[in-house]
Amino acid sequence: MGNSLLKCFRGDCNDAEPQVVVVQVPVRDGVAVLAQDLFSFEITSQVPQGLDQRVAFSKEVLAIWYKQLLEAWKKSKPTPKTPTAAASLIVQTLRRYNQEEVEKLLNYYDLPIPSPYESCEKHADTTCAPSSSVSLPQGVQFVLFTLPVNAKDVGDGDGVTAYVDTADPRESADVPAEVHEAVFQRIEARAGRNFREADRLKKCISDAGYVFKKNGNGEEILARKYRIRLRGVDAPESQMPYGKEAKDELAKLVQGKCLRIDVYNIDHFGRHVGDIYCNGVFIQEKLLKRGFAWHFEKHDKRPEFAKWQQQARAAGRGLWASSNPEKPWEWRKSNPGWRQGNPPIEVC
């Protein structure tokens, strides 16, 4: 009542709408936070604390993400100033990774989720599977499509070195600018018959994880090198019984063929841990069924792996021809320093 009288004294006796007071609530600036986190990563090599609880990847993988994002941020002209621009940079840079996990990173910074992903449309083709798709098996970070494998690239019964053509759109955007520059300088050095300089540049490129390979037409192409650890299996070491046979069997399965590798993780030694497919054949299944690998139950609980191992054991195939074959992980434990200069195998 008192308020009504006061309004009349002021000459405002009309029944007016109640005045709404708008309180400004500070909004988290995701772009600024992202920029600060990238700056911090450049100095400390540490990803934001607790991020691995939001995104289902290890800190090792997230460190790779932030390294790629930092490089993309530095290259962008101008650097992202809006949430949309920052979200686009993240999606483009991480387009080869699982879309669901990339979206979690966008949510972490309160950035919009582009729909649909531009990268899925821009880089889609008929020869390769999509680089970032919800159709990927659960836990798969990204997929590699390799050049044909040489027998010498098979290190043992559960490890192989694979190479991916950098012309692949999923790979090309990740090639560091320094590597591009060294490639062009090497071309110029070879054209000028300065082979010493060309060899020096080739070594620099190799040290960065890239090599020159021949394609089907005999042309030299730039490829990225990946060390692959077969997920869920453990083969006898070369010094163990059936170690050589296991390596030969893997070489026979993959030699001269292109592989699809579903990468799940990166172990403590920088190897990409994944499932390998070749012309529709699941390589781990073949190794287990033929008795050239153990099911690595400590790190992989897939029931089909146990089933395939049991089938080989019942039939006495491969290493199961022995009544009591030694487990590779137990052999390594009892033979410390078995491979001089290299730590024992450890799988995430």
N, C-alpha and C positions, 0 to 999 in steps of 0.2 A: 504494500500500500504506500509506504513512504517513498519508494522508487517511482511509483506512478505519479504522485504529487510533484516530485522533483522534475519529472519530464514535462508536466503541464506548466510549471513556473518557467521552464526553458522554452515554452512555445511548441513543445512536441507532445501533443496529447493523442496522436494516432496510435492505434495498436500495431506496433511494428514487429517484424520478425526478430527473435532473439539474436543478438550479435554473436557470431561464431569467432572465437579466437583461435587462430592458426598458430600452432607452435612448431617452429622449424626444428626437425630432428636431424642431427648430423648424419649424412649418408656416407658409407664406406666407399672411398674412391678406389675401385678395383684396379684401374689402370695405374694409379700412382703406387699402389701396394705391389703390383706385379713388377713395375720398374724397379722399386726398391729391393725386392727379392732377387731380381736378376743381378742388380749391382752387388748385392751381398754375396750371391753365389760366385760372382767373378773374383771376389776377394777371398772367400773362405772355402769355396767348393762344397758348401753345405746347402741342401734344399731346406725349405721352411720346416720348422719343427712341427711334427704331427701330421704333415701332409700324407705320409705313408699310411696313416690311419683313415684317410679320406679316399685315397686312390689305391686300388688293390695291386700295386706294384712295389717292388723292393726299392730301397733307397738308391741302390746301384742304377736301376733303370731310371728312376726319377732324376738322378744326376745327369744321365744322358739327355733326358728331356730338357732340363734347364740349360745344358750346354748348347743344345740346338736352338732353343728359344733365345738365348743370349746372343748367339751369332746372327740369328734372323732379326732380332731387335736392332742390332748395330747396323745391319745392312739396309734396313728399311729407311726410306727417304720420302716424307719425314717419319720420324718415329710415331707410333700410335698415340693419339691424343684422346680418342673417344673409346667407350666400351666396345662399340661395334668393330672398330679398327683393331683393337687389341684381341678381340675374340677371333677375328679373321686371321690374324697372324698366328695365333695358337693352333687353329684348325689346319691351316696350310702347312705349318711346320711339323705338326704331329699327325698328318693325315694317314700315315702308314700304320698307326697304332689303333688299338681297339677304340671304336667310337664312344662306347659307353664310359670308358675310363677318362677319355679326353673331356667329355662333358662334365665329369666330376671335377676336373681341374677348372673348367670354366665356372662351375658353381662355387668353387672355393674362392674365386676372385669376384663373385657376383657379376659375371660377364654374361651377355646374352648368348644363347645357343643358336647358331645359324641353322636354318632348316629350309631345304636339305643342305648337307655339306656341299659346298662348291667343289671341293676336291674330288668327291665321288663322281660328279658329273664331268668335270674337266679332264680327269685322268682316266676315265673308264675306257677300256678297250676290249676287244673280243679275244685276245690271246692270253690274258692274265686275269686272275680273280681280283675283285675290288680290294683296294689297299686298306680301307677302313670300313668295316661292315659289321653290323650286328649279327650277321649270319656266321661269324667266326665262332669256333668252339669256345666255351667258357674258359677264361684264363689266358687265351691267346693274345699276345701283345700286338704282333704283326706277322706278316707272311713274307718269306723270301722266295723269289723265283730265280734259280741259279743258272749259270752257264753249265755246259756239260762238265762232268767231274772226271778228272784223271785218276788213275789208280794210285799214283804217287801222293795224291791229296788225302788218301785214307791213312790216318796215323795209327789207328788200332781198331779193335773190333767195335768200339762205340764212339769213335770220334772221326770227324772228317773236316777238311778245310774246303769251304765253298766260296765261289766268286759270283758276284752279281753285277751285271752290266750297268754302268752309271747312266746309260741312255734310257734306262727304265725310269719313267716319271716318278715312281715311288722312291727312287734312289737319287735322281739327279739333283733335287733341291738340297740334299744333305751334303753334297760335295763341298768342302771348304774352299773359300776363294783362293787361298794360298795354293791349293792343289791345282785348281784351274790355271792359275798363273804359271805354275811350274810346268804344266803340260804344254802350254803355248810356248814357253821359253825353250823347252826341250825340242819342240818342232823346229823352232828357228835355229837352235844349235846344230841339229842334225842337217838342216838344209845348208848351213854354212860349214858343214863337215868338221864341226868342233865336237868330236865324239867324247872327249874327256869331260867337257861341260855337260853334254847330254847324259852321260853316265852318272854324273854327280846329281843332276836333277832327277834322274830316274830313282836314285837311292832316296832322295828326299821324299819323293812321291810314295815310295815303298814304306818308308818310316812312318808315313801318315796313314798307312793301312790300305793303300791302293796299288794295283799292279796293272801291267799291260798284258792283255791276252789276245789270242787270235780267234776271230769269229769263224763261222762256217765258210766264209768267202776268203779266208786268209788275211783279212784286214785286222790291223791292230786296234784294239778298243781298250778303254780304261774301265777297270772293274774294281769293286770294293771287296776286300778279303774278310771273310767271316770264319771264325773257329766254331765248329758246331759240336755239341755234346748231345748224343742221343738220349732223349728223356725216358726214364723209367727202366733202363736196362744197364747192366754192368757186365762187360765182356772180360774174359781172362786177359791179363797183361801179357806182353810179348814173351816174358821170361817164364810164364806159367805153361803147363800143358794146355794145348788147344789155343794158345795165344795167337800163333801164326795162322792157324786155321780160321779163327774168328775174324782176323783182319782180312784174310783172303776172301772170306764169304761176303763181308761187307763190300769189299772192292768189286766183287763179281756182281753184286746187286746194283751198284750205282755207277760203275765205270762207263764213261761215254754218254751218260744220261743227264738230263736236266732234272733238278729236284724242286719240289715244293716243301718248304720247311716252315712249320707252324711254331713260332718262337714263343715260349712261355716265360722265360726268365733269362737272366744273365748271372752266371755263377761268380764266385770270388776270384776266378782267374780270367775273367773277361770272355768266357765262352758262352755262346748262345745255346741255351738248353731247349731242345724242341723235338717235335715229332716230324719224321721225314717220310715223304711220299714220292714215289717214282712211277709214273705212268699208272697211277691209281693203286699201286702196291704200297702197303704200309710196311716200311722197312723193319721196324722193331718186331712186328708180328712174325716176319720171315725168320729173323735171327732167333727168336725164342722158340718157334716151332721146329727149327732145324737144330736146336741145341747148341748154338754158338754164343749165347748170352744168358745171364741170369736175370730174373726179375728183381729189380732193385727196390724191394718192398719198403725199405726205410724211407725212401723219397717218393714213392709212387704206389698208390693203393688200388690201381685199376684192376678189377677182378679178372678181366679178360687176359691180362698179362700172366696172372697166376695160372689160369687155365691153360694157356699156350705152353707155359713152362712144364706143367704137369703132363701134357700130351707128349712133349719131347722126352721127358724123363721116363715115362711109361714105355716108350718105344725104344729107349736106349740110344737116342740120336746124339751126335756130336759129343760134347763133353760128358753127357750122361752115359756114354759107353763105360765110363769109370764108375765103380760102385760107390765111391765117396769123393767126388771132386771137391777141391778146395774153393771156397768162396773168394772172389777177387778182393773184397774189402777186408777180409780176414788176412789174406796173404799180404796185402799192403801194410796192414797194421803190424804184422810180424817181421816185415822187411823194411824198416825205416830207411829212407835215403835210397830206395831201390832204383830210382831214376835220378841220377846225379844232376843237380842244377834245376830240378823241377820238383815242386811240392807234390805230395800225394793227391790223388783225385778227390775233389770235394764238390758235391753237387748241392745247389740251393734247393 
